Amino acid sequence: MVEALIMCASVKYGSRGPALIPRMKTKHRIYYITLFSVVLLGLIATGMFQFWPHSIESSAEWSLDRRSVHDAPLVRIPMSSPIPERGDLSCRMHTCFDVYRCGYNPKNKIKVYIYPLQRFVDEVGVPISSTGLSREYNDLLSAISDSDFYTDDVSRACLFIPSIDVLNQNSLRIRETAQALAMLPRWDKGMNHLLFNMLPGGPPDYNTALDVPRDRALLAGGGFSTWTYRQGYDVSIPVYSPLSAEVDLPERQPGPRRYFILSSQTAIHREYRVELERLKEENGEALLLLDKCSNLSQGLASVRKRCYKGQVYDYPQILQESSFCVVLRGARLGQATLSDVLQAGCVPVIMADSYILPFSEVLDWKRASVVIPEEKLPEMYTILKSIPHRQVEEMQRQARWFWEAYFSSMKAIGMTTLQIINDRIYPYAARTYEEWNNPPVVKWTSVNSPLFLPLIPPRSPGFTAVVLTYDRIESLFRVITEISKVPSLAKLLVVWNNQNKSPPEESLWPKVAVPLKVLRTKENKLSNRFFPFDEIETEAVLAIDDDIIMLTSDELQFGYEVWREFPDRLVGYPGRLHLWDHEMGKWKYESEWTNEVSMVLTGAAFYHKYFNYLYTYKMPGDIKNWVDAHMNCEDIAMNFLVSTICPIMSECINKFASVFGTMPLKVVEHRADPVLYKDDFPEKLKSFPNIGSL
């Protein structure tokens, strides 16, 4: 419009000249100038709005901060609205879930859509829920909307989550809630819809699954039994404990506690309490039996207290004072006490027949709990006493980690639920058992187990040489000089194990063509040579002592190339053998050179860096501490480790065999020599001419 006005004016100016344009009155001139300015500003504003960078998704992000419950649109449910079917117990992912909605996704991640918030009421204006949207459900939806799973594009969604809060069935009007679900625009008999419920059923029978009719919708439920749980379809989730956010329980080191068994639940069946009291009489101070405090006024303070014979204890802090904590079924199978117990690092003793444990599809509960049939309650003390102390400590550690990873917040519960469903839809990209159940002691993302490397060795960027030294400077420099000649060397790391002496000045070190770094340790430990240093970027590691001056660069290069063919093995030069001494009835160490070998000494050996991680963080028992205390046998320990996933030497073998519970070392007759090694050919035709007789 502006361009047209200017063009018309210029035509008039050119054909008639300025003298023919009539003079405007002042008030008309002001009027047209004002009108023109308004039009121009409008066009500028429109352009800025159209082209100013902004996020499309953020404008529709699900958040109560943007969309208040009171501002949500009101939806009336006609009395004649359809009611979904009760729920199909035969549903499985291949029968009641449309995986084709998920389609191909390069990130192997499902997309989740959250319905806009609405206030559902019946024909007379009564809400379908007495509590509306709970804080817990708001936290859950907000966490999902902030995650990589979320999409605000309903056409891209693989999974749909209603903004109707059904976490607590006690607050719901069953019929009206079901009708509200059926009114959702994409409901389609619940196909690809997910409902979260933690408190199912109601008096007097307390059903173990949500009573709201829900068609084919998936249910993430907090109290499933084997009768109501649809294996591979529903997801069993924990009952969230509000104390997780309100009480900070610092992690406690595993080990013996003041009490052996503790019971803290206040609303357990009378028969169970009588049996617990009998166990208390038999075992005395080893068992602490708590109940609610009758002398305290009801309120928040009383919820955080437990009593025994007038003595008041802080809850859940008292849970940290026991090795085992009883988790009995109440009116419902799922109990928030389980979350409190895990947070305290107390091993839960779960007695709830037919209960589907939270996230049991992926979590190995045998590593973090003891499950005892209810009828075995009288034998509980004897059963728990039979568990070895070391196993109890591992279970305490695992219990705490389960809580941190999967129970500690509504976000953790929601993300775990979606990940389980995601793994079903993209099984080839699913998390492994180890990823679900092994605590990530250290984040070393570049490490993969050599057991899962390609069959054909990849083109590797070479190896990292790790030289352990104390103060043998002359031989250290000779070793560095020789190693630097190896073509496949990528980096040199010198582990300086002497805390009383500084390494030589930089100007004194040999000049090499690869990066060389000196790593100073805080303590003189042999295990330092196997620490997973961040500086190790290659898959291959050469562990070598500072006095191994006899190996040539050809021998080292050949050793590396052999390792590339066997990346899950130790490949080295000095070999040793273990033998069974029938007279002494124990293992002995043989250092004489024979055709048979069962160990490779790590004074000069190639191995995958993954074993550094295992040695430092996953070595069974107290082997690592034993090696550091005796300042010997770190190479035998590494051989045991690799084989599983002199009198002192014999003592090492017997010690490690007792800890591992088996003898993993295998005797073999295998030696790798290069082609044309001893043939009478000109040296120029040999790939490794400088190899001696070993």
C-alpha positions in Angstrom: 0.0 0.0 0.0 2.9 2.4 0.9 4.7 1.5 -2.4 1.5 2.2 -4.4 1.1 5.6 -2.8 4.6 6.6 -3.6 4.4 5.4 -7.2 1.2 7.4 -7.8 2.7 10.5 -6.3 5.8 10.3 -8.5 3.7 9.9 -11.6 1.6 12.9 -10.8 4.8 14.9 -10.1 6.4 13.9 -13.4 3.4 14.6 -15.7 2.1 17.8 -14.2 5.0 19.3 -12.3 5.0 20.5 -8.7 3.0 23.7 -9.5 -0.1 21.6 -10.4 -0.2 19.8 -6.9 -2.7 21.6 -4.8 -1.5 22.7 -1.3 -2.9 20.7 1.6 -4.4 22.3 4.6 -2.3 22.0 7.7 -4.9 19.8 9.5 -5.1 17.4 6.5 -1.3 17.2 6.3 -1.1 16.2 9.9 -3.8 13.6 9.5 -2.1 11.9 6.5 1.3 12.0 8.1 -0.1 10.3 11.2 -1.9 7.7 9.1 1.2 6.9 7.1 3.3 6.6 10.3 0.8 4.1 11.8 0.8 2.0 8.7 4.6 2.0 8.5 5.0 1.1 12.2 2.5 -1.7 11.7 4.5 -3.2 8.8 7.7 -3.0 10.7 6.2 -4.6 13.7 4.8 -7.4 11.6 8.1 -8.0 10.0 9.9 -8.2 13.3 7.4 -10.6 14.7 7.6 -12.8 11.6 11.4 -13.0 11.3 12.7 -12.4 14.8 14.4 -15.7 16.0 12.2 -17.6 18.4 11.5 -21.2 19.4 8.3 -22.6 18.0 8.1 -25.3 20.7 8.6 -23.0 23.7 5.4 -21.2 22.8 3.4 -24.3 23.6 5.5 -25.8 26.3 3.6 -27.5 29.1 4.2 -25.7 32.3 2.0 -24.5 35.2 4.1 -21.4 35.3 2.6 -20.4 31.9 -0.8 -22.1 32.3 -2.4 -21.8 35.7 -5.0 -24.4 36.8 -7.5 -21.6 37.4 -6.9 -20.3 33.9 -7.4 -23.7 32.2 -10.6 -23.9 30.1 -13.6 -25.5 31.8 -15.0 -28.7 30.1 -18.4 -30.0 31.1 -18.9 -33.8 30.8 -22.4 -34.7 29.7 -23.9 -37.5 31.8 -24.4 -39.5 28.6 -20.7 -39.4 27.6 -19.3 -42.8 26.8 -17.3 -44.7 29.4 -14.1 -46.6 28.4 -13.9 -50.4 28.8 -12.6 -51.6 32.1 -9.2 -52.5 30.7 -8.0 -55.4 28.6 -5.8 -57.8 30.7 -4.6 -59.4 27.5 -3.0 -56.2 26.1 0.6 -56.5 25.1 2.8 -54.1 23.1 2.2 -56.0 19.8 -1.6 -56.0 20.3 -2.6 -52.8 22.0 0.2 -50.4 21.1 0.7 -48.9 17.6 4.5 -48.8 17.2 4.1 -47.4 13.7 3.2 -44.1 15.3 6.7 -43.9 16.6 8.3 -44.4 13.2 11.9 -44.2 12.4 13.9 -41.9 14.7 17.6 -41.3 14.2 18.0 -40.7 17.9 16.0 -43.8 18.9 13.9 -41.7 21.2 10.1 -41.8 21.4 8.2 -38.5 21.3 5.7 -37.8 24.1 2.8 -35.3 23.9 1.1 -33.9 27.0 -2.5 -32.8 26.6 -3.3 -29.2 27.4 -4.5 -28.6 30.9 -8.3 -28.6 31.3 -10.7 -28.5 34.2 -13.2 -31.3 33.8 -16.6 -31.0 35.7 -19.9 -32.8 35.5 -23.1 -31.3 34.3 -23.7 -29.5 37.6 -20.2 -28.1 37.8 -18.6 -30.6 40.3 -15.0 -31.4 39.5 -13.9 -35.0 38.7 -11.2 -34.7 41.3 -11.4 -33.4 44.9 -7.7 -32.2 44.8 -7.2 -31.1 41.2 -3.7 -31.2 40.0 -1.3 -32.4 42.7 2.2 -31.0 43.2 3.6 -34.5 42.4 1.8 -34.8 39.1 2.8 -31.2 38.1 6.4 -32.1 38.8 6.1 -35.2 36.7 4.6 -33.4 33.7 7.0 -30.5 34.0 10.0 -33.0 34.0 8.7 -34.7 30.9 8.1 -31.4 29.1 11.8 -30.4 29.8 13.1 -33.8 28.6 14.2 -35.0 25.1 11.1 -37.1 25.0 8.7 -34.2 24.8 7.1 -32.7 21.7 4.3 -30.2 21.3 3.5 -31.4 17.8 0.7 -33.9 18.3 1.3 -35.3 14.8 4.8 -36.4 15.8 3.8 -38.0 19.1 4.3 -41.7 19.7 2.9 -41.6 23.3 0.2 -39.4 24.8 -0.1 -38.4 28.5 -3.3 -36.8 29.8 -3.0 -33.8 32.1 -5.7 -35.5 34.2 -4.1 -36.4 37.5 -4.9 -40.0 38.5 -2.0 -40.6 40.9 -4.2 -41.0 43.9 -7.5 -42.9 43.3 -8.8 -41.7 46.6 -9.4 -38.2 45.2 -11.1 -39.3 42.0 -14.7 -39.8 40.9 -14.2 -43.0 39.0 -17.0 -42.7 36.4 -16.5 -39.1 35.6 -12.7 -39.5 35.3 -13.2 -42.3 32.8 -15.5 -40.2 30.8 -13.0 -37.3 30.8 -10.4 -39.7 29.4 -12.7 -40.8 26.6 -13.2 -37.2 25.6 -9.6 -36.6 24.8 -9.2 -35.9 21.1 -6.6 -38.7 20.4 -8.0 -41.3 22.9 -8.8 -43.9 20.3 -9.7 -46.5 23.0 -6.6 -45.6 25.0 -4.2 -46.6 22.2 -0.6 -45.3 22.9 -1.8 -43.4 26.0 0.0 -43.6 29.4 -1.5 -43.1 32.8 0.4 -42.7 36.1 -1.1 -44.0 39.3 0.6 -44.7 42.6 -2.3 -45.3 45.0 -4.8 -47.7 43.3 -8.0 -49.2 44.7 -10.1 -48.2 47.6 -11.7 -49.7 50.7 -12.6 -52.4 51.4 -10.7 -54.6 48.9 -8.1 -52.1 47.6 -7.6 -53.3 44.1 -3.9 -53.5 43.0 -4.5 -51.5 39.8 -6.4 -48.3 39.0 -10.1 -48.8 39.1 -10.8 -46.1 36.5 -11.9 -47.7 33.2 -9.1 -47.0 30.7 -9.5 -49.1 27.6 -6.1 -50.1 26.2 -4.1 -47.4 27.9 -0.7 -48.4 29.4 -0.6 -48.0 33.2 2.4 -47.0 35.2 1.2 -48.3 38.5 2.5 -48.3 42.0 0.9 -51.4 43.5 0.6 -54.1 40.9 0.2 -57.7 41.8 0.9 -60.7 39.5 -2.9 -60.8 38.9 -3.3 -57.2 37.5 0.2 -56.6 36.0 0.4 -57.0 32.2 3.9 -58.3 31.6 5.8 -56.2 29.0 3.0 -53.7 28.7 2.4 -52.0 32.0 5.2 -50.5 34.1 5.5 -51.1 37.8 6.6 -47.8 39.5 7.4 -46.9 43.1 5.1 -45.1 45.4 6.8 -41.7 45.8 7.7 -40.6 49.3 7.4 -36.9 49.9 10.2 -37.3 52.5 12.6 -37.7 49.6 12.3 -33.9 48.9 11.9 -32.8 52.5 14.6 -34.8 54.4 18.2 -34.9 53.3 19.8 -38.2 54.3 23.6 -38.0 53.5 24.9 -41.3 52.1 26.4 -43.6 54.7 29.2 -45.9 54.1 28.2 -49.6 53.9 28.9 -51.8 56.9 27.6 -53.0 60.2 24.9 -50.9 61.8 23.6 -50.4 65.4 20.6 -52.6 64.7 20.4 -55.8 62.6 16.7 -55.5 61.7 14.4 -52.5 62.0 10.6 -52.3 61.4 9.2 -48.7 61.1 5.8 -49.1 59.5 2.8 -47.9 61.6 -0.2 -49.5 59.8 0.7 -53.1 59.4 -1.7 -56.0 60.1 -2.1 -57.1 63.7 -0.8 -60.7 62.9 2.4 -59.3 61.5 3.0 -57.1 64.5 2.5 -59.9 66.9 5.1 -62.0 65.0 7.6 -59.1 64.9 7.2 -58.7 68.7 7.9 -62.4 69.1 11.1 -62.0 67.0 12.0 -59.0 69.1 11.7 -61.0 72.3 13.9 -63.8 70.9 16.7 -61.5 69.5 16.7 -58.5 71.8 18.6 -55.4 70.8 19.4 -56.8 67.4 15.8 -55.9 66.3 14.1 -52.5 66.8 10.3 -52.6 66.4 8.9 -49.0 66.0 5.3 -47.8 65.9 3.6 -44.4 65.7 3.9 -42.1 68.7 0.7 -42.0 70.7 1.9 -39.1 72.9 2.5 -36.7 70.0 -0.2 -34.5 68.5 -1.2 -35.3 64.9 0.5 -33.3 62.2 3.7 -33.1 60.1 5.9 -33.5 63.2 4.3 -36.8 64.1 4.8 -38.2 60.6 8.6 -37.8 61.1 8.6 -39.6 64.4 8.5 -43.2 65.5 8.4 -44.6 69.0 9.3 -47.7 71.0 8.3 -47.9 74.7 8.1 -44.1 75.0 11.5 -43.5 73.3 11.1 -41.2 70.3 13.2 -41.6 67.1 13.5 -39.3 64.1 12.1 -40.8 60.9 13.5 -41.6 58.4 16.9 -40.9 60.0 16.6 -43.9 62.2 16.5 -46.2 59.1 20.2 -45.5 58.6 21.0 -47.2 61.9 20.0 -50.7 60.7 21.4 -53.2 58.2 18.0 -54.5 57.2 14.6 -52.8 57.2 11.3 -54.6 57.0 8.8 -53.5 54.2 5.5 -55.3 54.8 2.4 -55.0 52.7 -0.3 -52.7 54.1 -3.8 -52.1 52.7 -2.0 -51.6 49.4 1.0 -53.7 48.1 3.0 -50.6 47.1 4.4 -48.8 50.1 6.3 -45.4 50.2 8.3 -47.0 53.0 10.3 -48.8 50.4 11.6 -45.5 49.0 12.5 -44.3 52.5 14.4 -47.5 53.2 16.4 -47.3 50.0 17.3 -43.7 50.6 18.7 -44.7 54.0 20.9 -47.3 52.4 19.2 -50.0 54.5 18.6 -53.3 52.7 14.8 -53.7 52.3 13.3 -57.0 53.5 10.2 -57.2 51.3 7.3 -59.3 52.5 4.4 -58.7 50.1 3.3 -61.8 48.3 2.5 -61.3 44.5 3.9 -57.7 44.6 5.5 -56.6 41.3 8.6 -54.7 42.5 9.1 -51.2 40.9 10.9 -51.3 37.6 11.5 -55.0 38.0 11.5 -55.3 34.2 15.0 -53.8 34.2 16.2 -53.7 37.8 17.8 -56.7 39.5 16.3 -56.6 42.9 18.3 -59.5 44.2 21.3 -57.2 44.3 19.5 -54.6 46.6 16.9 -56.4 48.6 15.7 -59.6 50.2 12.3 -60.9 49.3 10.7 -63.3 51.8 7.3 -65.0 51.5 4.9 -63.7 54.1 4.6 -67.1 55.7 8.4 -67.1 56.3 8.2 -64.1 58.6 9.0 -66.2 61.7 12.2 -67.3 59.9 13.3 -63.8 58.9 16.1 -63.5 61.4 17.7 -66.8 60.5 17.4 -66.1 56.8 19.1 -62.7 57.1 21.9 -64.0 59.3 22.9 -66.5 56.6 23.8 -63.6 54.2 27.6 -62.9 54.1 28.7 -59.5 55.5 30.4 -58.6 52.2 27.2 -59.3 50.3 25.2 -57.2 52.8 27.6 -54.2 52.2 27.1 -54.6 48.4 23.3 -54.6 48.9 23.4 -51.5 51.1 25.4 -49.7 48.4 23.1 -50.9 45.6 19.9 -49.9 47.6 21.1 -46.4 48.0 22.0 -46.2 44.3 18.6 -47.5 43.2 17.0 -44.7 45.2 19.2 -42.0 43.7 18.8 -43.2 40.2 15.1 -44.3 40.1 13.2 -43.3 43.2 14.5 -39.9 44.4 12.0 -37.6 42.6 9.0 -37.6 40.3 11.4 -36.7 37.5 13.5 -39.8 38.2 10.3 -42.0 38.2 8.9 -40.4 35.1 12.2 -40.6 33.1 12.7 -44.2 34.1 9.2 -45.2 33.0 9.6 -43.5 29.6 13.0 -45.1 29.1 11.6 -48.6 29.7 8.9 -48.0 27.1 11.5 -46.5 24.8 13.6 -49.6 25.1 10.7 -51.8 24.1 10.1 -49.8 21.0 13.7 -49.5 20.0 15.2 -52.8 21.5 18.3 -52.6 19.3 19.2 -49.4 21.1 18.0 -50.4 24.6 20.0 -50.0 27.7 22.0 -53.1 28.8 21.6 -54.9 32.1 24.8 -53.3 33.3 23.7 -49.8 32.4 20.5 -50.3 34.4 22.0 -52.0 37.4 25.7 -51.0 37.7 26.3 -47.7 39.6 28.4 -45.4 37.4 31.3 -45.1 39.8 33.2 -43.0 37.3 32.0 -41.5 34.0 34.5 -42.7 31.4 32.4 -42.4 28.3 35.1 -43.3 25.9 35.4 -46.8 27.3 33.7 -49.8 25.7 34.3 -53.4 26.7 36.7 -55.2 24.3 34.3 -58.2 24.4 32.0 -56.3 22.1 34.5 -54.9 19.7 34.0 -55.6 15.9 35.3 -59.0 14.7 37.6 -57.1 12.3 40.1 -54.9 14.2 39.3 -51.2 13.6 41.9 -48.8 12.4 43.2 -47.6 15.7 45.1 -44.4 16.3 47.8 -46.4 18.0 48.6 -47.1 21.7 49.4 -45.1 24.8 52.5 -46.2 26.7 52.2 -45.9 30.5 55.6 -46.1 32.2 55.6 -46.6 36.0 58.6 -45.2 37.6 60.0 -44.1 41.0 63.5 -42.7 40.7 65.5 -44.8 38.1 66.0 -41.8 35.8 68.7 -43.3 33.5 66.8 -46.5 32.6 63.5 -44.5 32.4 65.0 -42.2 29.7 66.4 -45.3 27.8 62.9 -46.9 27.8 61.3 -43.6 26.6 63.8 -43.3 23.8 63.2 -46.8 22.6 59.4 -46.7 22.8 59.4 -43.4 20.9 60.7 -45.2 17.9 57.6 -47.4 17.7 55.5 -46.3 14.7 52.1 -46.9 16.4 52.9 -44.9 19.6 50.3 -42.2 20.1 51.2 -40.8 23.5 53.7 -41.4 26.4 52.5 -41.1 30.0 55.0 -41.4 32.9 53.4 -42.2 36.2 55.8 -40.7 38.8 55.3 -42.7 42.0 57.8 -40.9 44.1 56.2 -38.3 46.5 59.5 -37.4 48.1 61.3 -36.4 44.9 60.3 -34.2 42.0 60.7 -35.4 38.4 63.5 -34.0 36.3 63.2 -30.7 34.6 61.5 -30.6 31.3 64.7 -29.7 29.4 66.4 -32.9 30.6 63.8 -35.3 29.2 64.4 -37.1 25.8 63.0 -35.3 22.8 60.2 -37.4 21.3 57.7 -36.8 18.4 54.6 -37.7 20.4 53.0 -36.0 23.4 54.8 -36.9 26.7 53.2 -36.1 30.1 54.3 -36.8 33.6 51.6 -37.7 36.1 52.5 -37.3 39.7 50.7 -39.5 42.2 49.6 -38.8 45.7 50.6 -42.1 47.1 53.2 -44.8 46.2 50.9 -47.6 45.0 51.4 -50.2 42.4 47.8 -49.8 41.4 48.5 -46.3 40.1 49.8 -47.9 36.9 46.3 -49.1 36.1 44.4 -46.0 36.9 42.0 -44.9 34.1 43.7 -41.6 33.4 41.8 -39.1 31.3 44.9 -38.7 29.2 44.5 -42.3 27.8 42.6 -41.7 24.6 43.5 -44.8 22.7 42.0 -48.2 23.1 45.3 -49.9 23.5 47.6 -49.4 26.5 51.2 -50.6 26.9 52.1 -51.0 30.5 55.8 -51.1 30.9 58.3 -50.8 33.7 61.1 -48.2 33.8 63.8 -50.9 33.6 62.5 -52.9 30.6 65.4 -51.7 28.3 65.8 -55.0 26.4 62.7 -54.7 24.1 63.3 -53.2 20.7 60.9 -50.9 18.8 60.2 -53.8 16.3 59.3 -56.1 19.2 56.9 -53.5 20.7 55.3 -52.8 17.3 54.8 -56.5 16.7 53.2 -56.9 20.1 50.8 -54.1 19.4 49.7 -55.6 16.1 49.2 -59.0 17.8 47.0 -57.2 20.4 44.9 -55.7 17.7 43.9 -59.3 16.7 43.1 -60.1 20.3 41.9 -56.9 22.0 40.2 -58.8 24.8 43.5 -60.4 26.0 46.7 -59.5 27.7 49.5 -59.5 25.0 52.9 -59.3 26.4 56.4 -60.8 26.6 57.3 -62.3 30.0 55.1 -65.3 30.6 54.4 -67.2 33.8 52.6 -70.3 34.9 50.4 -71.4 37.9 50.5 -75.0 39.1 48.6 -77.0 41.7 50.8 -78.3 44.5 49.3 -81.6 45.5 51.5 -82.0 48.5 50.7 -78.5 49.9 47.1 -78.6 48.6 47.3 -75.1 47.1 48.4 -73.1 44.0 52.0 -72.2 43.4 53.7 -69.7 41.0 56.2 -71.0 38.4 58.6 -68.4 37.0 60.7 -70.8 34.9 60.3 -70.4 31.1 58.2 -73.2 29.6 56.0 -73.8 26.6 53.0 -73.4 28.8 51.9 -70.0 30.1 48.8 -68.9 32.1 49.9 -65.3 32.9 51.5 -62.4 31.2 53.4 -60.0 33.4 52.4 -56.4 33.1 56.0 -55.2 33.2 55.6 -55.1 29.5 52.1 -55.9 28.1 49.4 -54.5 25.9 45.8 -54.5 27.0 42.5 -52.6 26.4 42.0 -49.5 28.6 38.7 -50.9 29.7 40.6 -53.1 32.1 42.1 -50.0 33.8 38.5 -49.1 34.7 37.7 -52.6 36.0 40.9 -52.8 38.0 40.3 -49.5 39.7 36.6 -49.6 40.4 35.4 -53.2 39.9 38.1 -55.4 41.4 36.4 -58.0 43.6 36.9 -58.0 47.3 39.9 -56.4 48.9 42.4 -57.5 46.2 43.3 -53.9 45.1 44.0 -52.9 48.7 46.0 -56.1 49.3 48.2 -55.4 46.3 48.9 -51.9 47.5 49.6 -53.0 51.0 52.1 -55.8 49.9 53.5 -53.7 47.0 53.5 -56.8 44.8 51.3 -58.9 42.5 49.5 -56.2 40.6 50.2 -58.1 37.4 48.7 -61.3 38.8 45.6 -59.4 39.9 45.3 -58.0 36.3 45.6 -61.5 34.9 42.8 -62.7 37.2 40.7 -59.8 36.1 41.2 -60.3 32.4 40.8 -64.1 32.7 37.4 -63.6 34.4 35.3 -61.1 32.4 58.5 -67.7 44.7 56.3 -68.1 47.8 54.9 -64.6 47.7 53.6 -65.2 44.2 51.9 -68.4 45.3 50.3 -66.5 48.2 49.0 -64.0 45.6 47.4 -66.7 43.5 45.7 -68.4 46.4 44.5 -65.1 47.9 43.0 -64.0 44.6 41.5 -67.4 43.8 39.7 -67.4 47.2 38.3 -64.0 46.5 37.2 -64.8 43.0 35.8 -68.1 44.2 37.3 -69.9 41.2 40.6 -70.3 39.3 40.0 -68.2 36.1 43.6 -68.7 34.8 43.9 -71.1 31.9 47.1 -72.8 30.8 47.8 -72.5 27.1 50.6 -73.2 24.6 50.5 -70.2 22.3 53.2 -67.9 21.0 53.0 -65.3 18.3 56.0 -64.8 16.1 56.2 -62.6 13.0 56.3 -64.1 9.5 59.9 -64.9 8.4 61.0 -64.5 12.0 63.8 -67.1 11.8 63.9 -67.8 8.1 67.0 -67.2 6.1 65.8 -64.1 4.2 67.4 -60.7 3.8 66.5 -58.4 6.6 65.0 -55.9 4.3 62.2 -58.4 3.4 61.2 -58.8 7.0 58.6 -56.5 8.6 60.3 -56.8 12.0 64.0 -57.4 11.5 65.1 -56.3 15.0 63.5 -59.1 17.0 65.6 -61.3 19.3 65.0 -64.7 20.8 62.6 -64.7 23.7 
